[in-house]
Amino acid sequence: MVCLGGSFPQLQKLHFYKLEEWEAWIVEEGSMPLLHTVRIFFCEKFKEIPDRLRNITIC
C-alpha cells in the first residue's frame, strides 16, 4: 500500500482489519498530516510501521 504525498489531508484515525495479504505500507512525506491514531487488527503478514508514523498512537 502506498499513500502519496498530499493524500488524505483531513484523515485523523485509520483502522485496518483483516487485510490478509497486506505486507508493506509506504507513507510519503505530506501524506495524512493530521493522522494521530492507527489501529491494525488481524493483518498477519504486515511487517512494520513506516518510520514517518512512529510518533503516533498505534494500537
C-alpha positions as CSV (number, residue, x, y, z in Angstrom):
1,M,0.0,0.0,0.0
2,V,1.3,3.5,-0.9
3,C,0.0,6.8,0.5
4,L,1.2,9.5,-1.8
5,G,2.3,13.0,-0.5
6,G,-0.7,15.2,-0.1
7,S,-3.2,12.4,0.1
8,F,-5.8,12.2,2.9
9,P,-5.2,15.7,4.3
10,Q,-8.1,15.5,6.8
11,L,-7.7,11.9,8.0
12,Q,-7.2,11.6,11.7
13,K,-7.9,8.0,12.5
14,L,-7.3,4.9,10.4
15,H,-8.2,1.3,11.1
16,F,-7.0,-1.7,9.1
17,Y,-8.9,-5.0,9.6
18,K,-8.3,-8.5,8.2
19,L,-6.0,-7.4,5.3
20,E,-4.7,-11.0,5.0
21,E,-2.2,-10.3,2.1
22,W,-1.0,-6.8,3.3
23,E,2.7,-6.8,3.9
24,A,4.1,-3.3,3.4
25,W,2.9,0.3,3.8
26,I,4.7,3.3,2.3
27,V,3.8,6.7,3.5
28,E,5.3,9.6,1.6
29,E,6.0,13.0,3.2
30,G,3.0,15.2,3.3
31,S,0.5,12.3,3.4
32,M,-2.1,12.2,6.2
33,P,-0.7,15.2,8.1
34,L,-3.5,15.1,10.8
35,L,-3.3,11.4,11.4
36,H,-3.0,10.6,15.1
37,T,-4.3,7.1,15.6
38,V,-3.8,3.9,13.6
39,R,-5.3,0.5,14.6
40,I,-4.2,-2.7,12.9
41,F,-6.2,-5.9,13.5
42,F,-5.6,-9.4,12.1
43,C,-3.1,-8.3,9.4
44,E,-0.8,-11.3,9.9
45,K,1.6,-10.6,7.1
46,F,2.1,-6.9,7.8
47,K,5.8,-6.3,8.7
48,E,6.4,-2.9,10.1
49,I,5.0,0.6,10.8
50,P,6.5,3.2,8.4
51,D,9.2,5.4,10.1
52,R,7.1,8.6,9.4
53,L,4.3,7.2,11.6
54,R,6.4,6.1,14.6
55,N,5.3,9.1,16.7
56,I,1.6,8.4,16.6
57,T,-0.6,6.0,18.5
58,I,-0.6,2.5,17.1
59,C,-3.0,0.0,18.6
